[in-house]
């Protein structure tokens, strides 16, 4: 009994740990963006993207790539992997794979930095960067919509609507980031989209972890067998006393 209880507690801690990992990743994005932007006086949070902090030729490109982008991607991947280990629903499992595109976007940005100014078209490295960025936002948006469908099937209307709205916002953000006419405010658009992504992934980890948390530890087989034997013995005695 004690061993099963300990395993249950460990499982709860591991799964809630996944939500904490997403918080750490989000905090790293926030403080990493503010710190590296402060080193570039001409950088604008309104018009410049986060990718431009690590663009090719940037003074701190290596630090941004491997001290910022890559750790964020790995943290998101680890968080979603921990949750997916205990996901028994195929719909939720597929959604978690789609949401892992958020981690892919950051991890791949470390190895394929964009050109200066983050253009829509440029070198082969920029093209890979942009394709991975598209997969990042598209995959996360679809993942949030799939999670919305999962909660709708669970009769959790509020969660279903919230994740549906989040998924649509991410996809709209992707569409706006693809337009040159929005370049003067694409920094704002990206940050709103990123907040939506990380908030959505955090609550996915938190809510799915709660659903996978066992409410009661099962009894060991030996204890259950003894109790069953006692119950059968008591019932048989009552049955025999009926004929006396």
Residue pairs with C-beta under 8 A, 6 or more apart in sequence:
1 217
1 219
1 220
1 223
4 217
4 218
4 220
5 217
7 217
8 214
8 217
11 86
11 212
11 213
11 214
12 209
12 213
14 82
15 82
15 83
15 86
15 205
15 208
15 209
15 212
15 213
16 206
16 209
17 82
18 78
18 79
18 80
18 82
18 83
18 205
18 209
19 79
19 202
19 205
19 206
19 209
21 75
21 76
21 78
21 79
21 82
21 205
22 75
22 76
22 79
22 198
22 201
22 202
22 205
23 202
24 75
25 71
25 72
25 75
25 76
25 79
25 198
26 198
26 202
28 68
28 71
28 72
28 75
29 50
29 68
29 72
29 194
29 198
32 53
32 64
32 67
32 68
32 72
33 45
33 50
33 53
36 53
36 54
36 60
36 63
36 64
36 68
37 43
37 45
37 48
37 53
39 59
39 60
40 53
40 58
40 59
43 52
43 53
44 187
45 187
45 188
45 191
46 184
46 185
46 187
46 188
47 183
47 184
47 185
47 186
47 187
48 118
48 187
49 114
49 118
49 186
49 187
49 190
50 190
50 191
50 194
51 109
51 113
51 114
51 118
51 129
51 133
52 58
52 114
52 116
52 117
52 118
53 60
53 64
53 68
54 60
54 61
54 64
54 65
54 68
54 69
54 109
54 110
54 113
55 61
55 113
55 114
55 115
55 116
55 117
55 118
56 113
56 114
56 115
56 116
56 123
56 125
57 116
58 64
58 113
58 116
61 113
65 109
65 110
65 111
65 113
66 110
69 106
69 107
69 109
69 110
70 106
70 107
70 110
72 103
72 106
72 107
73 103
73 104
73 105
73 106
73 107
73 108
73 109
73 110
74 103
74 107
75 103
76 100
76 102
76 103
76 106
76 201
77 100
77 103
77 104
77 107
79 201
79 205
80 96
80 99
80 100
80 103
80 201
80 205
81 100
82 205
83 96
83 204
83 205
83 208
83 209
83 212
84 93
84 96
84 97
86 209
86 212
87 93
87 96
87 208
87 212
88 212
89 150
91 146
91 149
91 150
91 153
92 147
92 150
92 208
94 146
95 143
95 144
95 146
95 147
95 150
95 204
96 143
96 204
96 208
97 143
98 139
98 140
98 142
98 143
98 146
99 139
99 140
99 143
99 144
99 147
99 200
99 201
99 204
100 139
100 143
101 135
101 136
101 137
101 138
101 139
101 140
101 143
102 136
102 139
102 140
102 197
102 198
102 201
104 132
104 135
104 136
104 139
105 132
105 133
105 135
105 136
105 137
106 136
108 128
108 129
108 132
109 129
109 132
109 133
112 125
112 126
112 128
112 129
112 132
113 125
113 129
114 122
114 125
114 126
114 129
114 130
115 122
115 123
115 125
115 126
118 126
119 126
120 130
120 178
120 180
121 127
134 174
137 170
137 171
137 173
137 174
137 177
137 193
137 197
138 171
138 174
140 170
140 197
140 200
140 201
141 167
141 168
141 170
141 171
141 174
142 167
142 171
143 167
143 204
144 163
144 164
144 166
144 167
144 170
144 200
144 204
145 163
145 164
145 167
145 168
147 163
147 167
147 200
147 204
148 159
148 160
148 161
148 162
148 163
148 164
148 167
149 160
151 159
151 160
151 163
151 207
152 160
154 211
159 203
159 207
162 203
163 200
163 203
163 204
166 196
166 199
166 200
167 200
169 192
169 193
169 196
170 193
170 196
170 197
170 200
173 189
173 190
173 192
173 193
173 196
174 193
176 182
176 186
176 189
177 186
177 189
177 190
177 193
182 189
219 227
